[in-house]
Amino acid sequence: MAKAKEIIIQESVEELQKYLRKASCQTIKKRIKMLIVIKKRAPEMLSKNELAKLCKCNHNSINSWRRFYLNGGMDAIMQHKWTGTKSKHLSEEQHQQMAEKLSDPFNGLVGYKELLSWVESEFDISIKYTTLYEYTRRNFKTKLKVSRKSHLKKNQDDLTAFKKNS
């Protein structure tokens, strides 16, 4: 069995507790909790598997977090490189035009493939089907091919005349 990696934590437990209160997300909090566990068990060296059990996370995460601390200290532990949501694929003007097209009951769009071809021809951009699908679901609450109760151009007078003759 391999020897446990020796890590000496420079900060005190109180300082680590302050960092823990300032942490912005759960992953960073878990990293700091790992450092607190290492600091509290200072003379004894814990393996990555023992630390993983104590911190209730994967041993590969423990390994990378220890490497972060050894290479960059607390600054590396407190940072993350997550970018969040993707930038908008369509401008505000394009978004508005699509909203008008989707809200028009006489537009004749049958499905997302037809909407995709309309977007590509109207805005002269290339966008993936799944991206457009997610965008319209998120922004316009659209659904895929919902059947209508009756035809939009149906004449109500003809309908009542038909029902009377039946």
N, C-alpha and C positions, 0 to 999 in steps of 0.2 A: 504494500500500500504506500502511496506517495506521501511525502511529508507535507503538512499543512503550510500554506503560504504565510510568511511572517509579514504582518502589517502593523505598523506603529501609527496610531492616530494621534496627531499633534494637538487637536482641539480637546477641551475638557468636555465632560458630559453636559455641563450647564450651557456651554456654547452650542453644542449639538442640539440641545433642547430649543434654544433660540432659533437656530436654523430650521428646526422642525416646525415651529410655529409660523415661520415666514414662507415655508414651502408652498409652491403654487399648485402642485398637482400630486396625486396619489403615488405616482412612480417615484418622484423625488422624495416624498415622505418615506417610502420603503427603503430607498437608498440610505437616508439618514438614520433610519431605525437600525439598519444593518451596521452602520458605523457605531451606533450606541451599544449594540450587542457586543461588538468587537472590543470597544473601550471598556465595558463593564467586566469582561472576561479577560482583561489585559495580559496577565502572565501566560495564560493557556492559549495556544494557537488552535483555532477552529478550522476544520476543513470546509470546503465549499458545500459539501452535502450537509454537514452539521449546521452551518449557517442557514442553508436553505430551509431546513426543518424549523429552526428557531424563528426565521423571518417569514415563513410561509410563502415562499416563492421558488421559482425554478433555480437549480444550481448553476445553469448557464448565465442567468441574470446576475447572480452573486459574483460569478467569475468576472463578468464584464464590469460590474460596479467597482469591484476591488481594483481592477486595472485602471478604471477612470481615476480613482482616488490616488493610486500610486503615480500616475502620469501627470495629473493636473490638480490634485488637492481638492479642496471644497468647491472651488470654482467649477471644476469639471463635474462634480456630483450635482451641483445646483442647476446646471444648464441642461437643456434638451434641444434637439434639432428638429422637432416636429413642426410642420408648417401649417397645419390646420386645414381648413377647407380650400378647395381650388378656387382660383380666380374666376370671375365671370367669363363665360364663353361668348355672351352676347352683350352688346351695349344697351344702354337705357332706351335708346330710340328703337333698336331692334326688338327689345323686350316688349315695348309698347305696341309695336306693329303686330307681334305674335299674339299679344293679349287680345287685340281687336279681331284678328283672324280667328282665334279660337272661340271668342264670345259671340261671333256672328252666326246665327242659326242657319243662314242660307249659304254658308261658305263651301259646302260640299266636300269637306275633308272626311275621308273614310277611315283612315288610321294613321299611325305614326310614320309609316313609310311615305305616305303622301305628304305629310307634314314635313318630313325630312327633305324630300325633293323640293318642296316649296321654299324651305329655309335656304337650301343650297342655291336655288335659282334666284331668289329674291335678295339675299344678303351677300351672295358670292363668297361663301365660306364653306369649308369642309368640316363637318361635325359627325361624330359617330352616332349610330342609332341609339345605343344605350345611354350616351351622354344626353342626347335630346330627350329621350324618354324620362330619365331622372330629372332633368331640368323642368320639363313640363309638369311632371307629377309634383315636384317640390313647390314650384312657383304658381301653377295654375290649378292644381288639384284635379288634373285630367285623369280619365280612366280609359282603358283600352277597349275600343269598339263596343260601346254601350248602345243597345238597340233603343230605338225611339218607340213611344207608345203609338203614335200615328204619324202620317205624313204631314209635313209642315205646310204644304201648299193645298191641303185638302179644303174644299169648300163646305162649310157647315150647312148651307141650304140644301146642297145635293145630298148630304148625309141624312138630314131629317126627311127628305123626300124618299130616299131609299128605304129608310126604316118604316115609313108609313105604308109603303107598297108591300113590304115583306109579310 
